[in-house]
Amino acid sequence: MKTFPMFLTMSGRDVVIAGGGEQAAQKARLILKTEARIRLVAETLDPELEGIVASGRAVHDSAAPTAETFRNAALVFIATGDEHRDGELHALARMAGALVNVVDRPELCDAITPSIVDRDPLVIAIGSEGAAPVLARQIKTRLETLLEPNLGGLVALAGRLRGAAAEKVEAGKRRGFWKWVFEGPVRQAHARGQERDAANLLKQAIAAGGAPDQDTGGHIALVGAGPGASDLLTLRAVQRLQDADIIFYDRLVDPSVLELARRDAERVFVGKSVGANEWPQERINSLIVAHARQGKRVVRLKSGDPAIFGRAEEEMAAARDAGVRIEIVPGVTAASAASASLGRALTERGSTERVILATGTCRPGDPAADMRALATPGTTLALYMATRQARFVRDALLEEGIPADATVDAVMHASLPGERHVATTLGAMVEAFAEGGIANPAVILIRIPKDIGAEQTARIVHLPECVSA
């Protein structure tokens, strides 16, 4: 190990940044997170640095630098953007005995700036001694997804109450107590944004002399896995996967998403296919509730957003009837992913004023989608799992007066490497889907023009019995 990782106390100490442009501004943004005094050494400053000086968070030293300029500084950044000038200033700073970082010159650095995950007062630094900065940033990104954005607030709260805990909680129980705080209901409540509830739980436990002995009960999280790509998961989704004791996942959940789960979490595949009854919804409901009642943290992992055609209401009702806590963790829905892949917005001012999400799959015996209600001018109609009903959709919309040349895009496996896209028109979409190999899971985006006359949408289309997807 050529470099030794250490956190420097910066409160009330001087940091000198030599340079007045963008490189210097980058270092200033970093040091502004600390309580250090900042001195900007440059003849002129760019507007951002001038704003920092105007705010009182830095002073400007426009004099020609000497060794005295850098004396007694806790840290010096040299960032002029001029290689020769950087070398000269480095020599002056070293003469003053300062710790020096020269931007993009690792051979001249006494101190190397790490990649930082900031959950103040919790700070994680990742370094590679300059050998692989891109990898360090990738690791930082992964850690950012694992730690909730407001975690620093809980750490600060724990710090304020550490003295009280030392007085009330026996020495032999403190380790277990703090483990309960950061792994149990206190952190879970805080992560959900319920800071007041988290603080009350923590204070009550301290007053009681330790963590509750009783089982706090299980919990179910209906987690949206998004359209496929694991990097489209929300931070909260990753946190629930990391906390899970058992995960029930669908057939459309990409394996890369499960890689983000806790390694020792049990995984149960409950994928349902057309015509298969091995995992009927009632069985899934009873299983997730049964495991939660055992005190387990259960994740029901669904593709897309669990609240959009994900039978979330049925699972929530089962949990509520059993008195089990349950939450929804939203995910990126397929329509949004498809739109992003196409590089096109779902809405456009003056042209497409609304988005309607509908499904081509329904229970046998139920009426099919009411195309008259969906065929609203100025709409992007997003149809989920509807490729098997493409002919019915086409005929019904044409019957409602939607022009045959209306734009249609079908995106299959949106966001994944095997994504497939077919661009066509309403009149030609059945044949285009067949030729392009479009099948479920896919989302069909139909843009219904705004300028269709009212008389064209006044017809009522016959609603046949629902066709199984």
C-alpha positions as CSV (number, residue, x, y, z in Angstrom):
1,M,0.0,0.0,0.0
2,K,1.8,3.2,-1.2
3,T,-0.8,5.5,0.2
4,F,-2.4,5.4,3.7
5,P,-6.1,6.3,3.9
6,M,-6.8,8.8,6.6
7,F,-9.5,11.4,7.4
8,L,-8.2,14.9,8.1
9,T,-9.9,17.2,10.5
10,M,-10.6,20.3,8.4
11,S,-12.6,22.5,10.8
12,G,-10.9,25.9,11.1
13,R,-7.9,24.9,8.9
14,D,-6.8,26.5,5.7
15,V,-7.0,24.9,2.3
16,V,-5.3,26.7,-0.6
17,I,-6.6,26.1,-4.2
18,A,-4.2,27.6,-6.8
19,G,-6.1,28.2,-10.0
20,G,-9.1,30.2,-11.1
21,G,-10.9,28.0,-13.7
22,E,-13.0,24.9,-13.9
23,Q,-10.4,22.6,-12.4
24,A,-10.1,24.8,-9.4
25,A,-13.9,25.0,-9.1
26,Q,-14.1,21.2,-9.0
27,K,-11.8,21.2,-6.0
28,A,-13.6,24.1,-4.4
29,R,-16.9,22.2,-4.6
30,L,-15.3,19.3,-2.8
31,I,-13.8,21.3,0.0
32,L,-17.1,23.3,0.4
33,K,-18.5,20.1,2.0
34,T,-16.0,20.6,4.9
35,E,-15.6,23.3,7.5
36,A,-12.2,24.4,6.1
37,R,-11.3,28.0,5.3
38,I,-10.7,28.2,1.5
39,R,-8.2,30.5,-0.1
40,L,-8.3,30.8,-3.9
41,V,-4.9,31.8,-5.4
42,A,-5.3,33.2,-8.9
43,E,-5.0,36.4,-10.8
44,T,-8.7,36.1,-11.9
45,L,-11.5,33.8,-11.0
46,D,-14.3,32.3,-13.1
47,P,-17.9,33.3,-12.2
48,E,-18.5,30.2,-10.0
49,L,-15.4,30.9,-7.9
50,E,-16.3,34.6,-7.7
51,G,-19.7,33.5,-6.3
52,I,-18.1,31.4,-3.7
53,V,-16.0,34.4,-2.6
54,A,-19.0,36.6,-2.6
55,S,-20.8,34.2,-0.3
56,G,-18.1,34.5,2.3
57,R,-17.0,30.8,2.0
58,A,-13.6,31.7,0.4
59,V,-11.2,34.5,0.1
60,H,-9.4,35.6,-3.1
61,D,-5.6,36.0,-3.1
62,S,-4.6,37.6,-6.4
63,A,-1.0,38.3,-5.5
64,A,1.8,36.4,-7.2
65,P,2.3,33.1,-5.2
66,T,5.4,32.5,-3.1
67,A,6.3,29.7,-0.7
68,E,4.6,31.8,2.1
69,T,1.4,31.6,0.2
70,F,1.2,27.9,1.0
71,R,2.7,27.9,4.5
72,N,0.5,26.4,7.3
73,A,-2.1,25.1,4.8
74,A,-3.6,21.8,5.8
75,L,-3.9,20.9,2.2
76,V,-3.0,22.5,-1.2
77,F,-4.7,21.9,-4.5
78,I,-2.9,23.1,-7.6
79,A,-5.3,23.3,-10.6
80,T,-4.2,26.0,-13.0
81,G,-4.7,23.8,-16.1
82,D,-1.2,24.8,-17.3
83,E,1.3,21.9,-16.8
84,H,4.4,24.1,-16.6
85,R,2.7,26.5,-14.1
86,D,1.4,23.6,-12.0
87,G,5.0,22.3,-11.7
88,E,6.3,25.7,-10.5
89,L,3.5,26.0,-7.9
90,H,4.1,22.5,-6.7
91,A,7.7,23.3,-6.0
92,L,6.7,26.4,-4.0
93,A,4.1,24.5,-2.0
94,R,6.6,21.7,-1.2
95,M,9.1,24.4,0.0
96,A,6.5,25.5,2.5
97,G,6.1,21.9,3.7
98,A,2.5,21.6,2.6
99,L,0.6,18.4,1.5
100,V,0.0,18.9,-2.2
101,N,-2.4,17.5,-4.8
102,V,-1.7,18.5,-8.4
103,V,-4.7,17.8,-10.6
104,D,-4.1,15.0,-13.1
105,R,-0.4,14.7,-12.0
106,P,-0.3,11.7,-9.6
107,E,3.5,11.7,-9.7
108,L,3.4,15.2,-8.0
109,C,0.7,14.3,-5.4
110,D,1.4,13.8,-1.7
111,A,-2.4,13.5,-1.3
112,I,-4.8,11.8,-3.7
113,T,-8.4,12.7,-3.8
114,P,-10.6,9.6,-3.5
115,S,-14.0,8.9,-4.8
116,I,-16.4,9.8,-2.0
117,V,-19.7,8.5,-0.9
118,D,-21.1,11.3,1.2
119,R,-23.7,10.6,3.9
120,D,-22.4,13.2,6.3
121,P,-21.3,12.4,9.0
122,L,-20.9,8.9,7.4
123,V,-18.2,9.3,4.7
124,I,-16.7,6.5,2.6
125,A,-13.6,7.1,0.5
126,I,-12.5,4.8,-2.4
127,G,-9.0,5.1,-3.8
128,S,-6.9,3.1,-6.3
129,E,-3.6,5.1,-5.9
130,G,-4.3,6.7,-9.2
131,A,-4.2,3.3,-11.0
132,A,-7.9,2.9,-11.8
133,P,-9.9,6.0,-11.1
134,V,-12.8,4.8,-13.4
135,L,-13.1,1.6,-11.3
136,A,-13.1,3.7,-8.1
137,R,-16.0,5.7,-9.5
138,Q,-17.9,2.5,-10.5
139,I,-17.5,1.2,-6.9
140,K,-18.7,4.6,-5.6
141,T,-21.8,4.3,-7.8
142,R,-22.6,0.8,-6.5
143,L,-22.2,2.0,-2.9
144,E,-24.5,5.0,-3.6
145,T,-27.2,2.5,-4.6
146,L,-26.8,0.5,-1.4
147,L,-27.0,3.4,1.1
148,E,-30.2,5.4,1.4
149,P,-29.7,9.1,0.6
150,N,-30.9,10.2,4.1
151,L,-28.7,7.7,6.0
152,G,-26.5,10.5,7.3
153,G,-29.4,11.9,9.3
154,L,-29.8,8.6,11.2
155,V,-26.0,8.5,11.8
156,A,-26.1,12.0,13.2
157,L,-29.1,11.1,15.4
158,A,-27.3,8.1,16.7
159,G,-24.3,10.3,17.5
160,R,-26.4,12.8,19.5
161,L,-28.0,9.9,21.5
162,R,-24.8,7.9,22.0
163,G,-24.2,9.4,25.4
164,A,-27.7,8.7,26.5
165,A,-27.4,5.1,25.3
166,A,-24.1,4.7,27.2
167,E,-25.9,5.7,30.4
168,K,-29.0,3.6,30.0
169,V,-27.9,0.5,28.1
170,E,-25.6,-2.0,29.8
171,A,-22.1,-2.3,28.3
172,G,-22.6,-5.9,27.3
173,K,-25.8,-5.1,25.4
174,R,-24.6,-2.0,23.5
175,R,-23.3,-3.8,20.5
176,G,-26.5,-5.7,20.0
177,F,-28.4,-2.5,20.6
178,W,-26.7,-0.5,17.9
179,K,-27.0,-3.5,15.6
180,W,-30.7,-3.4,16.2
181,V,-30.8,0.3,15.4
182,F,-29.0,0.0,12.1
183,E,-30.5,-3.3,10.9
184,G,-34.0,-3.1,12.3
185,P,-37.1,-1.0,12.4
186,V,-35.3,2.2,13.3
187,R,-33.3,2.3,10.1
188,Q,-36.2,1.0,8.1
189,A,-38.5,3.7,9.3
190,H,-35.8,6.4,8.7
191,A,-35.2,5.0,5.2
192,R,-38.9,5.4,4.4
193,G,-38.7,9.1,5.3
194,Q,-40.3,8.6,8.7
195,E,-37.5,10.4,10.6
196,R,-39.7,11.3,13.6
197,D,-40.9,7.7,14.0
198,A,-37.4,6.5,13.8
199,A,-36.2,8.9,16.5
200,N,-39.1,8.0,18.8
201,L,-38.3,4.2,18.4
202,L,-34.6,4.9,19.2
203,K,-35.4,7.1,22.3
204,Q,-38.0,4.6,23.6
205,A,-35.4,1.7,23.3
206,I,-32.8,3.8,25.1
207,A,-35.3,4.6,27.9
208,A,-36.1,0.9,28.2
209,G,-32.5,0.0,28.6
210,G,-32.0,-1.7,25.2
211,A,-33.6,-3.1,22.1
212,P,-37.0,-4.7,22.4
213,D,-36.8,-8.4,23.1
214,Q,-40.1,-9.2,21.3
215,D,-40.3,-10.0,17.6
216,T,-41.0,-6.8,15.7
217,G,-42.9,-8.8,13.1
218,G,-42.4,-9.4,9.4
219,H,-42.8,-7.1,6.6
220,I,-43.6,-7.4,2.9
221,A,-42.2,-5.1,0.2
222,L,-43.8,-5.1,-3.2
223,V,-40.7,-4.0,-5.2
224,G,-40.6,-2.8,-8.7
225,A,-37.7,-4.4,-10.6
226,G,-38.2,-2.0,-13.5
227,P,-38.2,-3.0,-17.2
228,G,-35.1,-5.2,-17.0
229,A,-31.8,-3.3,-16.7
230,S,-30.5,-3.6,-13.2
231,D,-29.2,0.0,-13.2
232,L,-32.8,1.3,-13.5
233,L,-33.7,0.1,-10.1
234,T,-34.4,2.8,-7.5
235,L,-32.2,3.1,-4.5
236,R,-35.0,2.0,-2.2
237,A,-35.5,-1.1,-4.3
238,V,-31.9,-2.1,-3.9
239,Q,-32.1,-1.4,-0.2
240,R,-35.1,-3.7,0.2
241,L,-33.3,-6.5,-1.8
242,Q,-30.3,-6.0,0.5
243,D,-32.5,-6.3,3.6
244,A,-34.6,-9.3,2.4
245,D,-34.7,-12.7,4.1
246,I,-36.7,-14.2,1.2
247,I,-37.5,-13.0,-2.3
248,F,-40.4,-14.2,-4.5
249,Y,-39.7,-13.1,-8.1
250,D,-41.5,-13.2,-11.4
251,R,-40.4,-14.8,-14.7
252,L,-39.8,-11.3,-16.2
253,V,-37.3,-10.2,-13.6
254,D,-33.9,-10.1,-15.2
255,P,-31.2,-12.2,-13.4
256,S,-29.0,-9.1,-13.1
257,V,-31.5,-7.6,-10.7
258,L,-31.3,-10.6,-8.4
259,E,-27.5,-10.1,-8.3
260,L,-28.2,-6.9,-6.2
261,A,-29.9,-8.9,-3.5
262,R,-28.4,-10.1,-0.2
263,R,-26.3,-13.2,-0.9
264,D,-27.9,-15.3,1.8
265,A,-31.5,-14.3,1.0
266,E,-33.7,-17.2,-0.1
267,R,-35.0,-16.9,-3.7
268,V,-38.3,-18.4,-4.8
269,F,-39.4,-18.3,-8.4
270,V,-43.1,-17.8,-8.8
271,G,-43.3,-16.9,-12.4
272,K,-46.7,-17.4,-14.1
273,S,-47.0,-18.3,-17.7
274,V,-50.1,-18.3,-19.9
275,G,-52.1,-21.4,-19.2
276,A,-49.9,-22.5,-16.3
277,N,-51.4,-22.9,-12.8
278,E,-48.4,-23.9,-10.7
279,W,-48.3,-20.5,-9.2
280,P,-51.9,-19.1,-9.0
281,Q,-52.2,-15.7,-7.4
282,E,-53.9,-17.1,-4.3
283,R,-50.9,-19.4,-3.6
284,I,-48.5,-16.5,-3.9
285,N,-50.6,-14.4,-1.6
286,S,-50.7,-17.1,1.1
287,L,-46.9,-17.8,0.8
288,I,-45.7,-14.2,1.2
289,V,-48.1,-13.6,4.1
290,A,-47.0,-16.9,5.8
291,H,-43.3,-16.0,5.6
292,A,-44.0,-12.4,6.9
293,R,-45.9,-13.8,9.8
294,Q,-42.8,-15.8,10.7
295,G,-41.0,-12.4,11.2
296,K,-39.2,-12.5,7.9
297,R,-38.5,-9.5,5.6
298,V,-40.2,-10.5,2.4
299,V,-39.7,-9.0,-1.0
300,R,-42.2,-9.6,-3.7
301,L,-40.2,-8.7,-6.8
302,K,-42.2,-7.7,-9.8
303,S,-41.1,-6.5,-13.2
304,G,-41.8,-2.9,-14.0
305,D,-43.9,-1.0,-11.4
306,P,-45.8,-3.3,-9.0
307,A,-48.8,-0.9,-9.0
308,I,-49.2,-1.1,-12.8
309,F,-50.8,-4.3,-13.9
310,G,-48.9,-6.2,-11.2
311,R,-51.8,-7.5,-9.1
312,A,-50.4,-5.4,-6.2
313,E,-53.9,-4.7,-4.8
314,E,-54.6,-8.5,-4.4
315,E,-51.4,-9.1,-2.5
316,M,-51.8,-5.9,-0.4
317,A,-55.4,-7.0,0.6
318,A,-54.1,-10.4,1.7
319,A,-51.4,-8.8,3.8
320,R,-53.8,-6.3,5.4
321,D,-56.3,-9.1,6.2
322,A,-53.5,-10.9,8.0
323,G,-52.3,-7.8,9.8
324,V,-48.9,-7.8,8.1
325,R,-47.1,-4.6,7.3
326,I,-46.7,-4.0,3.5
327,E,-45.3,-1.3,1.3
328,I,-45.0,-0.6,-2.4
329,V,-41.6,0.4,-3.8
330,P,-42.2,1.9,-7.2
331,G,-40.3,0.8,-10.3
332,V,-39.7,2.2,-13.8
333,T,-42.6,1.0,-15.9
334,A,-42.2,-0.5,-19.4
335,A,-43.8,2.5,-21.2
336,S,-41.2,4.9,-19.7
337,A,-38.4,2.5,-20.6
338,A,-39.7,2.1,-24.1
339,S,-40.0,5.8,-24.6
340,A,-36.5,6.4,-23.3
341,S,-35.1,3.7,-25.7
342,L,-36.9,5.4,-28.6
343,G,-35.5,8.8,-27.6
344,R,-38.9,10.2,-27.6
345,A,-41.2,11.7,-24.9
346,L,-44.5,10.1,-24.0
347,T,-46.1,13.5,-24.1
348,E,-45.6,16.6,-26.2
349,R,-47.1,20.0,-25.5
350,G,-49.8,20.8,-28.1
351,S,-49.8,17.4,-29.6
352,T,-49.9,14.6,-27.0
353,E,-51.6,15.8,-23.9
354,R,-52.1,12.6,-22.0
355,V,-50.8,9.0,-21.6
356,I,-53.2,6.1,-21.1
357,L,-51.8,2.8,-19.8
358,A,-53.9,-0.2,-20.6
359,T,-53.4,-4.0,-20.8
360,G,-54.2,-6.6,-23.4
361,T,-54.4,-9.3,-20.7
362,C,-57.5,-9.7,-18.6
363,R,-59.4,-12.5,-16.8
364,P,-61.2,-15.0,-19.1
365,G,-64.8,-14.0,-19.4
366,D,-64.2,-10.3,-18.7
367,P,-64.9,-7.8,-21.5
368,A,-61.9,-6.7,-23.5
369,A,-60.6,-3.1,-23.3
370,D,-63.1,-0.4,-24.3
371,M,-61.4,1.1,-27.3
372,R,-63.9,3.9,-27.5
373,A,-62.7,5.1,-24.0
374,L,-59.1,4.7,-25.0
375,A,-59.3,6.3,-28.4
376,T,-59.0,9.8,-27.2
377,P,-57.4,12.4,-29.5
378,G,-54.1,13.7,-28.3
379,T,-53.2,10.5,-26.5
380,T,-50.2,8.2,-26.3
381,L,-51.8,4.8,-25.7
382,A,-49.5,2.4,-24.0
383,L,-50.7,-1.2,-24.3
384,Y,-49.0,-3.8,-22.1
385,M,-48.9,-7.5,-22.9
386,A,-51.1,-6.9,-25.9
387,T,-49.2,-8.4,-28.9
388,R,-51.7,-11.4,-29.0
389,Q,-54.5,-8.9,-29.3
390,A,-52.9,-6.8,-32.0
391,R,-55.5,-7.6,-34.6
392,F,-58.4,-6.7,-32.2
393,V,-56.6,-3.5,-31.2
394,R,-56.1,-2.5,-34.8
395,D,-59.6,-3.2,-35.9
396,A,-61.2,-1.6,-32.9
397,L,-59.2,1.6,-33.3
398,L,-59.8,1.8,-37.0
399,E,-63.5,1.3,-36.3
400,E,-63.3,4.3,-33.9
401,G,-62.0,6.5,-36.7
402,I,-58.3,6.5,-35.8
403,P,-56.4,6.9,-39.0
404,A,-54.5,3.9,-40.4
405,D,-51.3,6.0,-40.7
406,A,-51.2,6.7,-36.9
407,T,-47.7,6.1,-35.5
408,V,-47.1,2.8,-33.7
409,D,-44.0,1.6,-31.9
410,A,-43.6,-1.8,-30.3
411,V,-40.7,-2.3,-27.9
412,M,-39.9,-5.8,-26.6
413,H,-37.5,-6.4,-23.7
414,A,-37.1,-2.6,-23.2
415,S,-33.7,-1.6,-21.6
416,L,-32.1,-5.1,-22.0
417,P,-29.4,-6.1,-24.5
418,G,-31.9,-8.1,-26.5
419,E,-34.3,-5.2,-26.9
420,R,-36.2,-5.3,-30.1
421,H,-38.1,-2.4,-31.7
422,V,-40.6,-2.2,-34.6
423,A,-41.8,1.1,-35.9
424,T,-45.0,0.9,-38.0
425,T,-48.5,2.3,-38.4
426,L,-51.8,1.3,-37.0
427,G,-53.0,-0.2,-40.3
428,A,-49.8,-2.3,-40.8
429,M,-49.0,-3.2,-37.2
430,V,-50.2,-6.8,-37.2
431,E,-48.0,-7.8,-40.1
432,A,-45.1,-5.7,-38.9
433,F,-45.2,-7.3,-35.5
434,A,-45.1,-10.8,-37.1
435,E,-42.3,-9.9,-39.4
436,G,-40.3,-8.2,-36.6
437,G,-40.7,-11.1,-34.1
438,I,-42.5,-8.9,-31.6
439,A,-44.1,-10.9,-28.8
440,N,-44.8,-10.5,-25.1
441,P,-43.3,-9.0,-23.0
442,A,-43.6,-5.9,-25.1
443,V,-45.3,-2.6,-24.8
444,I,-47.1,-1.0,-27.8
445,L,-47.1,2.8,-28.1
446,I,-49.9,4.2,-30.3
447,R,-50.0,7.9,-30.9
448,I,-53.5,9.1,-31.5
449,P,-53.5,12.4,-33.4
450,K,-55.0,15.4,-31.7
451,D,-56.8,16.7,-34.7
452,I,-59.4,13.9,-35.1
453,G,-62.9,15.2,-35.4
454,A,-65.4,14.4,-32.7
455,E,-67.6,12.7,-35.2
456,Q,-64.9,10.2,-35.9
457,T,-64.7,9.0,-32.3
458,A,-68.5,8.9,-31.7
459,R,-68.9,5.3,-32.8
460,I,-69.1,2.5,-30.2
461,V,-67.1,-0.6,-30.9
462,H,-68.5,-4.0,-29.9
463,L,-66.6,-5.5,-27.0
464,P,-66.0,-9.2,-27.4
465,E,-65.2,-11.6,-24.6
466,C,-61.6,-11.2,-23.4
467,V,-59.1,-13.3,-25.3
468,S,-56.4,-15.0,-23.0
469,A,-53.0,-13.4,-23.5
